Amino acid sequence: MKIANRITLSYLVVTAILASVALYIVSLIVSDHLRKDVFAHLATAAQSRANHVVYFLEEHRRTVELLASDALLKDVLRTIIGNTDLDSAGHIRVTLAEMASAELKEALEAEEHFSAVFVLNPDGKIIMSTEENHIGLDRSADDCFLEGRKRTYIKDAYYSEMNKKESIAVATPVLDDKEKRLLGVFVVQIELTGLYTITVDRTGLGETGETYLINKDGYMITPSRFREDTFLKEKVDSENSRECRRDLEEYGSRARELDEREKQEEDIRIFWTDPHELHRSEGCN
């Protein structure tokens, strides 16, 4: 073979190799940009869901606090504590009891996601409820009473044996306006269907993306797109979920430095919005 041909052939081989390397590098760059774009898009979608979750919880928290400030409710509780205006059997007189019961039922009917409304006395017993068969039950060991007598408290997701529904609960103290003594604890059970509507929305998630919530122990509390019967049964132990739970611990310690209201809002925000798992989209294959 002539020297010129050899040089030409060598040049072509080198050019082909360089072109292949260049194409490989370009493909890596493009793939990396695509991957970053996909994850940025998923992060935006997850943050949007998170904002909706926070709004859902905050709206219900404010509603429960407003209901607990009702003057008639406080009058009824003062009557019970002071043993005044009671009949011979020790029960609230019918007129006052009916008025208070009617207000609870109105609150239940006015809110789409409320499943039960009840009031605990300072000893933790249910003294008023939209479910009459629950009156008299002792809830003194429940977190709704233990935490709700001190501050507005959102109970972790649970399966309610009272109404057989997947629920959360919001509890807040009912305080005497003048003496600031505890008159009772106002509790509302809220169906999780409202949260489900937010998290199962597939907008912006493509064919393989999903958004769900996990609790502080890592268990799913909203439905999965790909798995059945996951409520408090399916534990998520991915890198993202572990990082979110570490953030919960970190911010939880910082929250103690805030005032009481700021601490409550921070706890809610971290607990409910951080545990969002982003799944790899088909664009990243």
Secondary structure, DSSP 8 states (H G I E B T S, - for coil): --HHHHHHHHHHHHHHHHHHHHHHHHHHHHHHHHHHHHHHHHHHHHHHHHHHHHHHHHHHHHHHHHHHT-HHHHHHHHHHHHT-SB-TTS-B-HHHHHHHHHHHHHHHHHSTTEEEEEEE-TTSBEEEESSGGGTT-B-TTSHHHHHHTTS-EEEEEEEETTTTEEEEEEEEEEE-TTT--EEEEEEEEEETHHHHHHHT--TT-TTT-----B-TTSBB-S--SS-SS-TTT-B---HHHHHHHHHHHHHHHHHTTS-HHHHHHHHHHHHHHS-------GGG-
